[in-house]
Amino acid sequence: MRVNGQSHRNTLICDLDGTLVDSAPDLAGALVTLLAEAGRDGLSLAQVKSMIGDGVAKLVERGFAATGGCPDSSAFEALVTRFIEIYNTRLVVETRPYPGALETLTGLKEQGWRLIVCTNKPEKPSREILQALELAPLFEAVAGGDSYPFRKPDPRHILTLLEAIKASPQQAVMFGDGPADIGAARAAGIPSLLAGFGYGGTAAENEDPDHRIEDFSALPKVLMALNASAPG
């Protein structure tokens, strides 16, 4: 494990899917509907969970690759557009915050932590999900996969968001469930906390996160220890 604390940290960057909210059932429902429209077989919830984390286009690509192969680029673009149409009708049918998320993050905010969201999901549905689940007031900024010309694991996704709120990498901690989260944090020089309850699995663990968290109740203690271990 690496401990990369350099100074007092007070900015928590959170991924969305698989970290703040369990959105896999709604993503799976939309993908299975899309596959059925294309005459493809369905996928299990477990299969879809393993495909989440790199944005909408990758999810659609992986879904079609697993059920007979991906169409050519022109047809694929139409499929991505159709997936978004389907998914936008069911953003929070089954999607819920992970247990303890609201209470824990509220407590951190009261302690002075700045909370922001950096996700590869498009920004508009991300904001709609946060609003519908009463999480939006906790976060001062949200960057989606379409907010900038780059996205995780590109560290500029994180760094540009930090710059927008006038925070430095030395003040930040990344909390996410996927390899893109951990890889982007490492490239940005930011400590990473792996949401072990999320969708990233072995691929995320192989990115060597600084800490692994199994439920939200452990988050404050890990953040406190991270600051306690920082020099100066």
LOVO-694589 format. One record per residue (C-alpha): residue number from 1; residue in one letter; x, y, z. Coordinates in steps of 0.5 Angstrom, whole numbers, always signed. Layout:
<recs>
+-----+------+-------+-------+-------+
! seq ! type !     u !     v !     w !
+-----+------+-------+-------+-------+
! NUM !    A !     X !     Y !     Z !
...
+-----+------+-------+-------+-------+
</recs>
This chain:
<recs>
+-----+------+-------+-------+-------+
! seq ! type !     u !     v !     w !
+-----+------+-------+-------+-------+
!   1 !    M !    +0 !    +0 !    +0 !
!   2 !    R !    +2 !    +7 !    -1 !
!   3 !    V !    +1 !   +13 !    +3 !
!   4 !    N !    +2 !   +19 !    -1 !
!   5 !    G !    -1 !   +25 !    +4 !
!   6 !    Q !    +3 !   +31 !    +4 !
!   7 !    S !    -1 !   +36 !    +8 !
!   8 !    H !    -8 !   +37 !   +11 !
!   9 !    R !   -13 !   +34 !    +6 !
!  10 !    N !   -20 !   +37 !    +6 !
!  11 !    T !   -23 !   +35 !    -1 !
!  12 !    L !   -26 !   +29 !    -2 !
!  13 !    I !   -27 !   +27 !   -10 !
!  14 !    C !   -32 !   +22 !   -11 !
!  15 !    D !   -34 !   +17 !   -16 !
!  16 !    L !   -41 !   +16 !   -18 !
!  17 !    D !   -43 !    +9 !   -20 !
!  18 !    G !   -41 !    +4 !   -16 !
!  19 !    T !   -38 !    +9 !   -10 !
!  20 !    L !   -44 !   +14 !    -8 !
!  21 !    V !   -50 !   +10 !   -11 !
!  22 !    D !   -51 !    +3 !   -13 !
!  23 !    S !   -54 !    +4 !   -21 !
!  24 !    A !   -52 !    -3 !   -24 !
!  25 !    P !   -60 !    -5 !   -24 !
!  26 !    D !   -62 !    +1 !   -28 !
!  27 !    L !   -56 !    +1 !   -32 !
!  28 !    A !   -57 !    -7 !   -33 !
!  29 !    G !   -64 !    -6 !   -35 !
!  30 !    A !   -63 !    +0 !   -40 !
!  31 !    L !   -57 !    -5 !   -43 !
!  32 !    V !   -62 !   -11 !   -44 !
!  33 !    T !   -67 !    -7 !   -47 !
!  34 !    L !   -62 !    -4 !   -52 !
!  35 !    L !   -60 !   -11 !   -53 !
!  36 !    A !   -67 !   -14 !   -54 !
!  37 !    E !   -68 !    -9 !   -59 !
!  38 !    A !   -62 !   -11 !   -63 !
!  39 !    G !   -64 !   -18 !   -63 !
!  40 !    R !   -59 !   -20 !   -58 !
!  41 !    D !   -59 !   -24 !   -52 !
!  42 !    G !   -59 !   -21 !   -45 !
!  43 !    L !   -54 !   -21 !   -40 !
!  44 !    S !   -54 !   -22 !   -32 !
!  45 !    L !   -53 !   -16 !   -27 !
!  46 !    A !   -47 !   -19 !   -25 !
!  47 !    Q !   -44 !   -19 !   -32 !
!  48 !    V !   -47 !   -12 !   -33 !
!  49 !    K !   -43 !   -10 !   -26 !
!  50 !    S !   -37 !   -12 !   -29 !
!  51 !    M !   -38 !    -7 !   -35 !
!  52 !    I !   -39 !    -1 !   -32 !
!  53 !    G !   -34 !    +5 !   -30 !
!  54 !    D !   -31 !    +8 !   -37 !
!  55 !    G !   -37 !   +11 !   -39 !
!  56 !    V !   -44 !   +10 !   -43 !
!  57 !    A !   -40 !    +8 !   -50 !
!  58 !    K !   -36 !    +3 !   -47 !
!  59 !    L !   -42 !    +0 !   -43 !
!  60 !    V !   -45 !    -1 !   -50 !
!  61 !    E !   -39 !    -3 !   -53 !
!  62 !    R !   -38 !    -9 !   -48 !
!  63 !    G !   -45 !   -11 !   -48 !
!  64 !    F !   -45 !   -12 !   -55 !
!  65 !    A !   -38 !   -15 !   -55 !
!  66 !    A !   -41 !   -20 !   -50 !
!  67 !    T !   -47 !   -22 !   -54 !
!  68 !    G !   -44 !   -23 !   -61 !
!  69 !    G !   -40 !   -17 !   -63 !
!  70 !    C !   -40 !   -10 !   -64 !
!  71 !    P !   -43 !    -7 !   -70 !
!  72 !    D !   -39 !    -2 !   -75 !
!  73 !    S !   -38 !    +5 !   -72 !
!  74 !    S !   -44 !    +9 !   -75 !
!  75 !    A !   -49 !    +3 !   -73 !
!  76 !    F !   -45 !    +4 !   -66 !
!  77 !    E !   -46 !   +11 !   -65 !
!  78 !    A !   -54 !   +10 !   -66 !
!  79 !    L !   -54 !    +5 !   -61 !
!  80 !    V !   -50 !    +9 !   -56 !
!  81 !    T !   -56 !   +15 !   -57 !
!  82 !    R !   -61 !   +10 !   -56 !
!  83 !    F !   -58 !    +7 !   -50 !
!  84 !    I !   -58 !   +14 !   -47 !
!  85 !    E !   -65 !   +15 !   -49 !
!  86 !    I !   -67 !    +9 !   -45 !
!  87 !    Y !   -63 !   +10 !   -39 !
!  88 !    N !   -66 !   +17 !   -38 !
!  89 !    T !   -73 !   +14 !   -37 !
!  90 !    R !   -70 !   +10 !   -31 !
!  91 !    L !   -65 !   +14 !   -28 !
!  92 !    V !   -67 !   +12 !   -21 !
!  93 !    V !   -72 !    +7 !   -22 !
!  94 !    E !   -68 !    +2 !   -18 !
!  95 !    T !   -62 !    +6 !   -17 !
!  96 !    R !   -60 !    +8 !    -9 !
!  97 !    P !   -55 !   +11 !    -5 !
!  98 !    Y !   -50 !    +6 !    -2 !
!  99 !    P !   -52 !    +5 !    +6 !
! 100 !    G !   -49 !   +10 !   +10 !
! 101 !    A !   -47 !   +15 !    +4 !
! 102 !    L !   -52 !   +20 !    +6 !
! 103 !    E !   -50 !   +20 !   +13 !
! 104 !    T !   -43 !   +19 !   +13 !
! 105 !    L !   -42 !   +25 !    +7 !
! 106 !    T !   -46 !   +30 !   +11 !
! 107 !    G !   -42 !   +29 !   +17 !
! 108 !    L !   -36 !   +30 !   +13 !
! 109 !    K !   -39 !   +36 !   +10 !
! 110 !    E !   -40 !   +39 !   +17 !
! 111 !    Q !   -33 !   +37 !   +19 !
! 112 !    G !   -31 !   +42 !   +14 !
! 113 !    W !   -29 !   +37 !    +8 !
! 114 !    R !   -31 !   +39 !    +1 !
! 115 !    L !   -34 !   +34 !    -3 !
! 116 !    I !   -34 !   +34 !   -11 !
! 117 !    V !   -36 !   +29 !   -16 !
! 118 !    C !   -32 !   +26 !   -22 !
! 119 !    T !   -35 !   +21 !   -26 !
! 120 !    N !   -35 !   +18 !   -33 !
! 121 !    K !   -42 !   +18 !   -33 !
! 122 !    P !   -45 !   +24 !   -37 !
! 123 !    E !   -46 !   +30 !   -33 !
! 124 !    K !   -53 !   +31 !   -34 !
! 125 !    P !   -56 !   +25 !   -32 !
! 126 !    S !   -51 !   +25 !   -26 !
! 127 !    R !   -54 !   +31 !   -23 !
! 128 !    E !   -61 !   +29 !   -24 !
! 129 !    I !   -59 !   +22 !   -20 !
! 130 !    L !   -56 !   +26 !   -15 !
! 131 !    Q !   -62 !   +31 !   -14 !
! 132 !    A !   -67 !   +25 !   -14 !
! 133 !    L !   -63 !   +22 !    -9 !
! 134 !    E !   -62 !   +28 !    -4 !
! 135 !    L !   -55 !   +28 !    -5 !
! 136 !    A !   -54 !   +34 !    -9 !
! 137 !    P !   -54 !   +39 !    -4 !
! 138 !    L !   -47 !   +36 !    -1 !
! 139 !    F !   -43 !   +37 !    -7 !
! 140 !    E !   -40 !   +44 !    -9 !
! 141 !    A !   -38 !   +41 !   -16 !
! 142 !    V !   -40 !   +35 !   -21 !
! 143 !    A !   -36 !   +33 !   -27 !
! 144 !    G !   -38 !   +28 !   -32 !
! 145 !    G !   -35 !   +24 !   -37 !
! 146 !    D !   -37 !   +30 !   -42 !
! 147 !    S !   -35 !   +36 !   -38 !
! 148 !    Y !   -28 !   +36 !   -41 !
! 149 !    P !   -25 !   +33 !   -47 !
! 150 !    F !   -22 !   +28 !   -43 !
! 151 !    R !   -24 !   +23 !   -37 !
! 152 !    K !   -21 !   +18 !   -32 !
! 153 !    P !   -16 !   +15 !   -32 !
! 154 !    D !   -13 !   +21 !   -35 !
! 155 !    P !   -11 !   +25 !   -29 !
! 156 !    R !   -13 !   +32 !   -32 !
! 157 !    H !   -21 !   +30 !   -31 !
! 158 !    I !   -19 !   +30 !   -23 !
! 159 !    L !   -14 !   +36 !   -24 !
! 160 !    T !   -19 !   +41 !   -28 !
! 161 !    L !   -24 !   +40 !   -23 !
! 162 !    L !   -20 !   +41 !   -17 !
! 163 !    E !   -17 !   +48 !   -21 !
! 164 !    A !   -25 !   +50 !   -22 !
! 165 !    I !   -26 !   +50 !   -15 !
! 166 !    K !   -19 !   +53 !   -13 !
! 167 !    A !   -17 !   +46 !    -9 !
! 168 !    S !   -10 !   +43 !   -10 !
! 169 !    P !    -8 !   +36 !   -11 !
! 170 !    Q !    -5 !   +36 !    -4 !
! 171 !    Q !   -11 !   +38 !    -1 !
! 172 !    A !   -15 !   +32 !    -5 !
! 173 !    V !   -17 !   +25 !    -4 !
! 174 !    M !   -20 !   +20 !    -9 !
! 175 !    F !   -26 !   +15 !    -7 !
! 176 !    G !   -28 !   +11 !   -13 !
! 177 !    D !   -29 !    +3 !   -14 !
! 178 !    G !   -26 !    +3 !   -21 !
! 179 !    P !   -19 !    +2 !   -24 !
! 180 !    A !   -20 !    +9 !   -28 !
! 181 !    D !   -21 !   +12 !   -21 !
! 182 !    I !   -15 !    +9 !   -18 !
! 183 !    G !   -11 !   +10 !   -24 !
! 184 !    A !   -13 !   +17 !   -25 !
! 185 !    A !   -11 !   +19 !   -18 !
! 186 !    R !    -4 !   +16 !   -18 !
! 187 !    A !    -3 !   +20 !   -24 !
! 188 !    A !    -5 !   +26 !   -21 !
! 189 !    G !    -1 !   +25 !   -15 !
! 190 !    I !    -7 !   +24 !   -10 !
! 191 !    P !    -9 !   +18 !    -5 !
! 192 !    S !   -14 !   +13 !    -7 !
! 193 !    L !   -19 !   +10 !    -3 !
! 194 !    L !   -22 !    +4 !    -6 !
! 195 !    A !   -30 !    +3 !    -5 !
! 196 !    G !   -29 !    -5 !    -4 !
! 197 !    F !   -37 !    -6 !    -5 !
! 198 !    G !   -37 !    -3 !   -12 !
! 199 !    Y !   -36 !    -6 !   -19 !
! 200 !    G !   -29 !    -5 !   -20 !
! 201 !    G !   -27 !   -12 !   -17 !
! 202 !    T !   -20 !   -15 !   -18 !
! 203 !    A !   -18 !   -10 !   -24 !
! 204 !    A !   -19 !    -4 !   -19 !
! 205 !    E !   -15 !    -8 !   -14 !
! 206 !    N !    -9 !    -9 !   -18 !
! 207 !    E !    -8 !    -1 !   -19 !
! 208 !    D !    -6 !    -1 !   -12 !
! 209 !    P !   -10 !    +3 !    -8 !
! 210 !    D !    -8 !    +7 !    -2 !
! 211 !    H !   -14 !    +4 !    +2 !
! 212 !    R !   -19 !    -1 !    +1 !
! 213 !    I !   -26 !    +1 !    +4 !
! 214 !    E !   -32 !    -4 !    +5 !
! 215 !    D !   -37 !    +1 !    +8 !
! 216 !    F !   -38 !    +8 !    +9 !
! 217 !    S !   -38 !    +8 !   +16 !
! 218 !    A !   -30 !    +6 !   +15 !
! 219 !    L !   -29 !   +13 !   +11 !
! 220 !    P !   -28 !   +18 !   +16 !
! 221 !    K !   -23 !   +14 !   +20 !
! 222 !    V !   -19 !   +13 !   +14 !
! 223 !    L !   -19 !   +20 !   +12 !
! 224 !    M !   -17 !   +22 !   +19 !
! 225 !    A !   -11 !   +17 !   +19 !
! 226 !    L !    -9 !   +19 !   +12 !
! 227 !    N !    -9 !   +26 !   +15 !
! 228 !    A !    -5 !   +24 !   +21 !
! 229 !    S !    +0 !   +20 !   +17 !
! 230 !    A !    +2 !   +27 !   +13 !
! 231 !    P !    +8 !   +30 !   +15 !
! 232 !    G !    +8 !   +37 !   +17 !
+-----+------+-------+-------+-------+
</recs>
